Amino acid sequence: MNIQNYPNFKPLEKEDLSIFTQAFKTNPPLISEFTFTNLYSWRDTYKLKASWLDDFIILCSESEAPMRFFDPIGTGDKRKAMEKILKDFKGSFIRLPEETIAFLSDDARFRIELDMDNSDYVYKAEDLITLRGRKYDGKRNLIRNFQSNNTYEYIPITAANAHECLQFEERWCSIKNCDRIVGLSNERRALQEMVRNFSDFELIGGLIKLQKDIYALALAQKLNSDTLVMHGLKADPHISGLYQAMLWEFLSKEAKGLAYVNLEQDVGQEGLRKAKQSYHPARMIKKYTLSALCEK
C-alpha cells in the first residue's frame, strides 16, 4: 500500500523502503532516527505512521497522546507544513535537528526545548579506529588485555550467518533480564527485525566468536555520505574488554573511508552516558522538541 495523503496516516510497511531510501538520498539525514532500518524496526514501539503532505513525508508517533511528529522529510516550505500539522493535531514535533530549529527559534508562537537525552554522539572515525592519545589509554589497555586472554575470531555478518546473531541476542537478554525491562524488550524486537532484514536494509555487521560461539556483535549502516550510524552494539558483559574490542574490530574493518561514526543517543541513562562520553565525541547532534504555545 502506498503512503496516503495528509491528513490520513498509515502504519509503516516494509514495502515503503524504496520511498524512504529515495527521500533520504535526496535529503541526507543527520539524526540517527532517519534510516528506514530504525524507523521500521522500532515502528511497533513508537506506533509509527506516515503520510504525504505536499512534497514532505510526515512521520507521526501514536505511542503517546497527543500525537508526536518528526522532522518533515522532503523539500519545500517546511515551516508551512509544520504550522499546519500543529494547528490540525495540537501535538508536538520531536527529535528536531538544529537545522530545523534555526528557522523557527525566533517565532514566539513556539515553545522549543532541548532534548539532550535523545541527542546523538558523533565521533571522528579515525579517533575510534586509532585510539590515539592518552585519553584512550584505558580503551587500548582493555582491548590488549582481552586479546591477550582470549583466542577469538572477528567475522563479518552476511545474509548467510545473520540468523546466528538471534541466538546470541537471546543469550544476552537472559543475562540482562530483557523480559522484565521494557526498554530492553523493545530493543530486542528492534534488533530482531534488523537481523531478519539484514540484506534488504543494506546493513553492515560484524561479530566476535570465542570457541565457535558468538559473544559480541555490531550492526550499522551508512547514515549519509560520510557517517556510519551504529544500530546495535552488544557484548557478553562477563568478559572484560570485549565490548571495546568489538567496537574497535568492527570500525577498523568496516568504517574505512568514512569521516564520522554516530553512536546514537544515551536516552537519559547514566551508564550509557558515561560509556559514550568516555569515547570523547567530536560533537553532539542536538535535538529539540517543538510545540505551539496556547493562543491568548
N, C-alpha and C positions, 0 to 999 in steps of 0.2 A: 504494500500500500504506500502511495506517495505521501509526503508530508502535506498536511492540509493547510488551507489558507486561514490566517488570523480572522476572527478570534478563536477558531477551532484548533485544538491541540490533540495530537495523537501520541501514544507511547512510542518510545524508540524501538526500532526493529533492526535486525542485522542487515536487512535489505537497504537501510538508509546509509550504509557505509560509503557508497560511491558519492552520494550527495555531500556528506561531511568531508570526505577526502578532497573533493574539488574546492569546497568552501575554505578549508584550511590551507590549501595550496595557494589560493588567491589572496587569502588574508592570513599570513603566517602568524600563529599564536605565540604568546609569551608565557601565559599561565599554564600550569601543569594540567588543569582540568580539561583543556581543549585539545584532546585527541579523541577520536571515536572510541578507541580502546577504553579510556577512562569512563567516558560517558555511558557507553553500552554496558560495561562491566559493573558499574555502580547504579544502573538505571532503576533497579528494584528498591535499593536502599533509599534513594532520593526521589523515587516516583517521578522520573524524568519524562517529559513530553516535549514535542517540538511543533512549531508552526511557522508558516511563511508570513512575513509582514513586509510588504514592498519587496526589496531585494535582500532582506535580512532573514536568517534563520533565528527564530526566537526559542530559547530553551527555558522551560519552567520546571520547578520542583514543587510537587504537591505533598511532600513529606511533612510539611508544617503549614499551619494557617497563620496569616494569609499566604497566598502563593508567592514564591520567590522566583526571580528571573535572573538569568545570566547575561553577560555582555552580549548584545546582538552581534551575530556573525554575518558580515557582508559589507557592502559599500553603499553609501548614500547618506541621508540625513539621520544620523544615529540619535541626535537629541530629540528630533521629532518623534521617532519611533518609541523612544523610552518615555517621553511625556505621555504619549497616547496609552501605553501599557499601564503606567501608573494611574492615569485617570480612569481607565476601564476596570482595573482589578484592585486598586488600592493596596498593592503588595510592595515589595522592595526588590532591588537588584543586589545580588551578592557576588563576591569574588571579582569585583571590577578592578581592572588594572589601572595604573596611574594615567595611562594614555587616555582612557575614557574619562576619568575624574577631572583631568586637566581642563576640559572644555565645559565642565558643569560646576566646578568649585566656586565660581563667582555668582551662582544663581541662588538667591536667598530662599527660593521655594523648596530647596532640597536639604535634607539632613544627610551628612556624609560622615561615616565613622570608619576609622582604620581597623582592619581585621588582621592583626598580626598572627593569630593562631592559624590562619589559612594562607599566610604569605609564603612564597616559595624561597627556598635556599638554593642559590645558584653559585657554582664553583667554577674556577678555571680547570678545564680537563687536565691540563699539564700539571697543575698542583696535585691533583688526586692520583695521577699516574706516577710522578717522580717522587712525591712525598719529600721534597727537598726542603732543608732548613730545620732549625732547632724546634720550631713549633710542631713539626711532625715526628719528633723523636719517639714519642710514645707509640704512634701508629707503626713506625718501622720496627720497633722492638717487639711489638705484639705479633707482627707478621713473621719476623725472623724466628721468634720462639715457636710459633705454630709450625713453620716449615721444618724446624729442627726436630720437633717432637712427633711429627706425623708424616706418613707417606700418603700423598694424596694425588688426585688427578683432576685437572680442570678440563671440562668437556663443554663445547658449545651446545646449546639447546637447539634442536631441529624438530621438524614435524614428526620424525621417526621416534624421537625419545621424549618428546614433551609430556606424554602421558605419565612417565615415571615421576615427574615433579608432583603429581597429585598424591602419590604415596608419601613423599616427604612432607608435603603440606599437612596431611593427616597426622603424621607423627609429631610435627612441630606444634600443631594445635592441641594435641593431647598433653604436651608439656605445658603449654600456655593456657590451658582451660578455655579454649575458644568458645565452647558451648555455653559457658557461664558469663562471658563478657561480650556484650552486644557489638561493640566496635570491632573486636577480633572476629566475631562470627560474620559480620558484614564483609570484612576484609577477605575472609576465606572464600566467600561466594564470589567476590570480585576476581580473586586470583584464579579460581577455578574456571571462570569464564575466559580469562586471558589465556590460560593454558589450552583450553579446548579450541580456541580460535587463533592459536599461535601464528599459523601461516597466513590466514586471511587478514589478520591485523598487522602483518609485516613486523612482528616483534623480533627483538634481539634478546638472546638469553644465554646464560652460562650457569653451570653447576659444578660443585666440587664433590667428588666421591672419595670416600675412605673405605677401603676394603669392599669395594664394589657397591656400596650403598651411598645414596645422596645424603649429604649433611648440610648443604647450603645451596642457595640458588639466587639468581638475579634476573629480572625481567625489565626490559626497557624498549624505547623506540625513539626515533628522531622526532623532536617537537617542532623544530624548524631547521633551516639550513645549517645552523652552526651549534645547535644544542641537542643533547641527549637527555631525555626525561626518564627517571627511574620509576617504574611502576611497582616493583616489588624487590625487596632485598631481605632474605631470611637466612638464618644460620642456627644450627643447634647451639643453644645458649650454654651448654655444659662444656664446650670446647673453646678454651681461651684463644683469642686471636683469629678465630675462624671467620667472624663477621668482617673484620678488617681485611683478611686475606681474600675473601670472596669479592668484596668491592674492588680491591686492587687488581686482582687477576682479571676480573671482568672488564674493567675500564682499560687496563693495559692492552687487552686484546681486541676490544670491541669499540672503543671510543677514539681511536686514532683518526686524526683529520678533523675532529670536532673541537670547537673552542671551549664549550661550556657543558656542564652537567647540572641538571636541575634535579635535586633530591626531594622535591615536593615540600609539603608543609609539616609542622610538628603538631598540628591540631590541638594545641594547648597542653600537651603532655610534657611535663618537666623532663622526664627521661629522654624522650625524643629530642626535645630542645637542646639539651646538653650534648647529646650524641651528634647532632647536626652542627652545632656551634663548634664542636671540637675539631671539625674538619676545616674550619676557617673559611666561611663563604666569602666569595668576592663581592657579592651584593645580594640584596633581598628583592624579590619581585613583590612589592607591597600590593595588597588587595584591600578593597573597600566595600562597605555596604552603603547603599543609597536608598533613601525613601523620601516621599513627599511630605512636607510639613502640612499640618492641617490649616486650611484657609480660615482666617478670622472673619 
